[in-house]
Amino acid sequence: MLQKPILEVKGLTKIFGRGCSQCKIYTGPDRETNICPTCKSIVACSDISFELFRGEVLGIIGESGSGKSTILKLLNFEIDPTEGEMYVNTPDLEGKNLFLLNSFQKRKIRNSFIGMVYQYPYMGLRMNISVGGNIAERLLISNYKNFSYIRKKALDLLKKTEIPTERIDDLPINFSGGMQQRVQIAKALANAPLVLFLDEVTTGLDLSVQAKILDLIKNIQAEYGLSIIVVSHDIGVIRLLTTRAIVMKYGKIVEAGLTDQILEDPQHPYTQLLVSSQL
């Protein structure tokens, strides 16, 4: 029996601007632009389709402006798509296009099934609320009410993410960038998400700190069996964390497949350029 994907995305498109019938035709890697020459709208991503399976780590790689981070914002319901469908394989949601649900239903799904770790910690953390408070907030919106349980859960998550538990009442603003990312990861894991989204989580960190964060993610993924989507411009991150990868340019997928195959024997000229530039 074939395994069903835990997440399925079909024809995902986001156009910033009024859009027109020419937007998709005159943008993309073949045109070397994502700006429509007719209406000047920006085609951030166009006709993106992929599946994510249980326990799989999928990478989305591309340079700045390729549309990879826009995809995560769409999947996390931060912005609305122009077109597209998204499905999750759960008994109560199977067969429902999540983009057509109302705002309350979307918020419930995001709180219950999705964990998000942003490139910039201030986007995922309340910097003037304690570390424990940040994690507690995530648990409270997931309907946990018992204070002692919430405190214990927060301490457990700090241990998992290798943050000293005695710092549970410290403010994230007083942490280093690497430690802030660990707090973000702890907060994202609080609701035991079905899918974890990682958006450029090592950008701006020292190499030694990057290595520790990546090692932490690998260990957590193995322990929890998480399904993860990793967005990065760094081939090293994609190589280390992912099993399958999607390569994007100007809002469209130019190559997709097993990570090892793509990076060892890239077929598309853009992928070849990406790989050679980081050797």
KAKAPE-V823445 format. One record per residue. N is the residue number from 1. RES is the residue in one letter. PHI is phi in degrees with one decimal (999 if undefined). BURIAL is 1 if it has 16 or more other C-alpha atoms within 10 Angstrom, else 0. D_LAST is the distance of its C-alpha to the last C-alpha in Angstrom with 2 decimals. Layout:
N & RES & PHI & BURIAL & D_LAST
N & RES & PHI & BURIAL & D_LAST
This chain:
1 & M & 999 & 0 & 40.34
2 & L & -71.1 & 0 & 37.14
3 & Q & -72.5 & 0 & 35.58
4 & K & -82.6 & 0 & 35.98
5 & P & -66.3 & 1 & 33.11
6 & I & -76.7 & 1 & 33.67
7 & L & -140.8 & 1 & 32.47
8 & E & -134.3 & 1 & 32.63
9 & V & -120.7 & 1 & 31.71
10 & K & -132.0 & 1 & 33.13
11 & G & 58.0 & 1 & 32.89
12 & L & -69.3 & 1 & 31.74
13 & T & -137.6 & 1 & 32.10
14 & K & -134.3 & 1 & 32.38
15 & I & -117.3 & 1 & 33.74
16 & F & -93.0 & 0 & 34.48
17 & G & 125.7 & 0 & 37.57
18 & R & -72.3 & 0 & 40.58
19 & G & 71.5 & 1 & 38.65
20 & C & -157.2 & 0 & 40.16
21 & S & -69.1 & 0 & 40.20
22 & Q & -96.0 & 0 & 37.65
23 & C & -55.4 & 1 & 34.89
24 & K & -72.7 & 1 & 32.98
25 & I & -70.2 & 0 & 33.75
26 & Y & -105.7 & 1 & 32.47
27 & T & -130.2 & 1 & 29.31
28 & G & 114.9 & 1 & 25.96
29 & P & -61.7 & 1 & 22.87
30 & D & -68.4 & 0 & 25.23
31 & R & -97.6 & 0 & 27.07
32 & E & 59.6 & 0 & 24.10
33 & T & -161.2 & 1 & 26.06
34 & N & -117.7 & 1 & 27.36
35 & I & -105.5 & 1 & 30.53
36 & C & -67.3 & 1 & 33.53
37 & P & -70.3 & 0 & 35.15
38 & T & -84.9 & 0 & 38.55
39 & C & -114.2 & 0 & 38.95
40 & K & 66.7 & 0 & 35.98
41 & S & -71.6 & 1 & 35.06
42 & I & -100.6 & 1 & 31.47
43 & V & -91.7 & 1 & 30.27
44 & A & -69.2 & 1 & 27.94
45 & C & -151.4 & 1 & 27.50
46 & S & -141.7 & 1 & 29.30
47 & D & 52.5 & 1 & 30.46
48 & I & -86.7 & 1 & 27.97
49 & S & -134.3 & 1 & 28.96
50 & F & -165.8 & 1 & 27.59
51 & E & -124.1 & 1 & 28.96
52 & L & -126.8 & 1 & 28.18
53 & F & -102.1 & 1 & 29.80
54 & R & -58.6 & 1 & 31.32
55 & G & 77.6 & 1 & 28.95
56 & E & -95.3 & 1 & 25.84
57 & V & -116.1 & 1 & 22.75
58 & L & -106.6 & 1 & 21.54
59 & G & -102.8 & 1 & 18.48
60 & I & -122.2 & 1 & 18.66
61 & I & -123.4 & 1 & 15.54
62 & G & 169.4 & 1 & 15.59
63 & E & -76.3 & 0 & 15.68
64 & S & -56.7 & 0 & 18.82
65 & G & 90.4 & 1 & 21.88
66 & S & -77.3 & 1 & 20.71
67 & G & 104.7 & 1 & 23.52
68 & K & -66.4 & 1 & 21.85
69 & S & -71.8 & 1 & 23.78
70 & T & -60.6 & 1 & 26.91
71 & I & -59.0 & 1 & 26.87
72 & L & -63.7 & 1 & 27.16
73 & K & -61.9 & 1 & 29.94
74 & L & -67.5 & 1 & 31.75
75 & L & -67.2 & 1 & 31.49
76 & N & -91.7 & 1 & 32.71
77 & F & 61.1 & 1 & 35.63
78 & E & -81.2 & 0 & 34.83
79 & I & -136.2 & 0 & 35.25
80 & D & -94.3 & 1 & 37.02
81 & P & -75.4 & 1 & 35.50
82 & T & -76.7 & 1 & 36.93
83 & E & -147.1 & 0 & 36.88
84 & G & 128.3 & 1 & 35.69
85 & E & -135.1 & 1 & 36.58
86 & M & -140.1 & 1 & 35.41
87 & Y & -129.8 & 1 & 36.98
88 & V & -120.7 & 1 & 36.86
89 & N & -92.0 & 1 & 38.39
90 & T & -126.5 & 0 & 41.11
91 & P & -54.9 & 0 & 44.83
92 & D & -87.7 & 0 & 45.99
93 & L & -119.2 & 0 & 43.24
94 & E & -56.2 & 0 & 42.47
95 & G & 84.9 & 0 & 42.89
96 & K & -99.4 & 0 & 43.00
97 & N & -72.9 & 1 & 40.70
98 & L & -63.5 & 1 & 39.76
99 & F & -68.9 & 1 & 39.35
100 & L & -92.4 & 0 & 43.09
101 & L & -74.4 & 0 & 44.25
102 & N & -78.3 & 0 & 45.97
103 & S & -63.2 & 0 & 44.46
104 & F & -64.2 & 0 & 46.21
105 & Q & -64.6 & 0 & 44.85
106 & K & -63.9 & 1 & 41.28
107 & R & -62.5 & 1 & 41.59
108 & K & -64.2 & 0 & 42.94
109 & I & -64.9 & 1 & 40.02
110 & R & -62.6 & 1 & 37.49
111 & N & -73.7 & 1 & 39.43
112 & S & -97.0 & 1 & 39.89
113 & F & -116.7 & 1 & 36.86
114 & I & -119.0 & 1 & 33.85
115 & G & -117.8 & 1 & 31.87
116 & M & -128.6 & 1 & 29.67
117 & V & -120.7 & 1 & 27.29
118 & Y & -88.5 & 1 & 26.44
119 & Q & -60.7 & 1 & 23.71
120 & Y & -105.9 & 1 & 26.57
121 & P & -54.5 & 1 & 28.98
122 & Y & -64.4 & 0 & 32.00
123 & M & -79.6 & 0 & 31.71
124 & G & -109.9 & 1 & 32.19
125 & L & -125.5 & 1 & 34.46
126 & R & -92.0 & 1 & 37.82
127 & M & -68.6 & 1 & 37.15
128 & N & -105.2 & 0 & 40.84
129 & I & -117.6 & 1 & 41.65
130 & S & -57.3 & 1 & 41.10
131 & V & -55.8 & 1 & 38.26
132 & G & -61.4 & 1 & 40.92
133 & G & -65.1 & 1 & 42.32
134 & N & -62.2 & 1 & 39.04
135 & I & -68.3 & 1 & 38.82
136 & A & -60.3 & 1 & 42.56
137 & E & -57.8 & 1 & 42.29
138 & R & -65.1 & 1 & 39.98
139 & L & -71.6 & 1 & 42.43
140 & L & -64.9 & 1 & 45.45
141 & I & -73.1 & 0 & 44.28
142 & S & -95.5 & 1 & 43.70
143 & N & 75.5 & 0 & 47.43
144 & Y & -83.5 & 0 & 47.36
145 & K & -119.0 & 0 & 50.48
146 & N & -77.0 & 0 & 51.21
147 & F & -62.5 & 0 & 50.24
148 & S & -64.4 & 0 & 50.13
149 & Y & -66.0 & 0 & 47.87
150 & I & -61.0 & 1 & 45.53
151 & R & -61.8 & 1 & 45.39
152 & K & -64.6 & 0 & 44.72
153 & K & -62.1 & 1 & 42.00
154 & A & -62.9 & 1 & 40.32
155 & L & -63.2 & 1 & 40.51
156 & D & -62.8 & 1 & 39.06
157 & L & -68.9 & 1 & 36.07
158 & L & -63.4 & 1 & 35.50
159 & K & -62.8 & 0 & 35.50
160 & K & -59.8 & 1 & 33.03
161 & T & -97.0 & 1 & 30.60
162 & E & 61.3 & 0 & 31.32
163 & I & -106.0 & 1 & 33.26
164 & P & -54.5 & 0 & 36.36
165 & T & -64.4 & 0 & 39.30
166 & E & -68.6 & 0 & 41.49
167 & R & -97.5 & 0 & 39.44
168 & I & -60.3 & 1 & 40.53
169 & D & -99.6 & 0 & 42.82
170 & D & -78.7 & 1 & 40.44
171 & L & -87.0 & 1 & 39.11
172 & P & -57.4 & 1 & 35.39
173 & I & -62.8 & 1 & 35.57
174 & N & -93.3 & 0 & 36.00
175 & F & -95.3 & 1 & 32.83
176 & S & -71.2 & 0 & 29.38
177 & G & -58.8 & 1 & 26.62
178 & G & -64.5 & 1 & 25.27
179 & M & -69.5 & 1 & 28.85
180 & Q & -62.7 & 1 & 29.58
181 & Q & -65.6 & 1 & 26.81
182 & R & -63.7 & 1 & 28.43
183 & V & -64.4 & 1 & 31.76
184 & Q & -58.2 & 1 & 30.42
185 & I & -63.6 & 1 & 29.24
186 & A & -59.3 & 1 & 32.66
187 & K & -64.0 & 1 & 34.45
188 & A & -65.6 & 1 & 32.52
189 & L & -83.3 & 1 & 33.43
190 & A & -58.7 & 1 & 37.08
191 & N & -95.4 & 1 & 38.35
192 & A & 48.8 & 1 & 36.62
193 & P & -67.3 & 1 & 34.72
194 & L & -72.5 & 1 & 34.25
195 & V & -135.7 & 1 & 30.86
196 & L & -114.0 & 1 & 28.53
197 & F & -106.6 & 1 & 26.43
198 & L & -120.4 & 1 & 23.53
199 & D & -110.1 & 1 & 22.49
200 & E & 50.6 & 1 & 19.47
201 & V & -71.9 & 1 & 21.06
202 & T & -106.0 & 1 & 18.58
203 & T & -62.0 & 0 & 18.16
204 & G & 86.8 & 0 & 19.74
205 & L & -94.5 & 0 & 19.98
206 & D & -60.3 & 0 & 19.08
207 & L & -57.2 & 0 & 16.23
208 & S & -66.0 & 0 & 18.99
209 & V & -70.8 & 0 & 20.91
210 & Q & -54.9 & 1 & 18.07
211 & A & -60.2 & 0 & 17.71
212 & K & -68.4 & 0 & 21.50
213 & I & -65.4 & 1 & 21.79
214 & L & -64.9 & 1 & 19.33
215 & D & -63.5 & 0 & 21.24
216 & L & -61.3 & 1 & 24.44
217 & I & -62.1 & 1 & 23.54
218 & K & -60.6 & 1 & 22.70
219 & N & -65.8 & 0 & 26.02
220 & I & -66.1 & 1 & 28.02
221 & Q & -61.5 & 1 & 26.78
222 & A & -65.8 & 0 & 27.73
223 & E & -70.3 & 0 & 31.06
224 & Y & -92.4 & 0 & 32.13
225 & G & 64.3 & 0 & 30.62
226 & L & -70.7 & 1 & 29.51
227 & S & -91.9 & 1 & 28.28
228 & I & -132.4 & 1 & 25.44
229 & I & -112.3 & 1 & 23.64
230 & V & -109.8 & 1 & 20.46
231 & V & -102.5 & 1 & 19.42
232 & S & -160.7 & 1 & 16.13
233 & H & -93.2 & 1 & 13.65
234 & D & -95.5 & 1 & 11.14
235 & I & -62.4 & 1 & 9.26
236 & G & -60.7 & 0 & 9.55
237 & V & -65.5 & 1 & 13.24
238 & I & -63.3 & 1 & 13.69
239 & R & -63.4 & 1 & 12.31
240 & L & -73.9 & 0 & 14.58
241 & L & -97.5 & 1 & 17.61
242 & T & -105.8 & 1 & 18.16
243 & T & -104.4 & 1 & 19.65
244 & R & -126.4 & 1 & 19.75
245 & A & -144.8 & 1 & 17.95
246 & I & -121.3 & 1 & 19.00
247 & V & -106.3 & 1 & 16.94
248 & M & -119.8 & 1 & 19.04
249 & K & -147.1 & 1 & 19.57
250 & Y & 47.8 & 1 & 22.79
251 & G & 85.2 & 1 & 24.51
252 & K & -128.2 & 1 & 24.11
253 & I & -79.6 & 1 & 22.21
254 & V & -104.3 & 1 & 20.31
255 & E & -160.5 & 1 & 19.03
256 & A & -150.5 & 1 & 20.03
257 & G & 159.4 & 0 & 20.12
258 & L & -63.2 & 0 & 18.97
259 & T & -55.8 & 1 & 15.66
260 & D & -58.6 & 1 & 14.58
261 & Q & -64.9 & 0 & 15.75
262 & I & -63.3 & 1 & 14.16
263 & L & -80.8 & 1 & 10.57
264 & E & -86.4 & 0 & 11.23
265 & D & -141.4 & 0 & 13.39
266 & P & -63.7 & 1 & 13.25
267 & Q & -98.6 & 0 & 16.55
268 & H & -83.3 & 0 & 16.85
269 & P & -54.1 & 0 & 15.53
270 & Y & -67.0 & 1 & 14.56
271 & T & -63.1 & 1 & 12.53
272 & Q & -59.3 & 0 & 10.81
273 & L & -66.1 & 0 & 10.17
274 & L & -58.7 & 1 & 9.01
275 & V & -64.6 & 1 & 6.45
276 & S & -67.0 & 0 & 5.29
277 & S & -72.0 & 0 & 5.79
278 & Q & -110.9 & 0 & 3.80
279 & L & -75.7 & 0 & 0.00
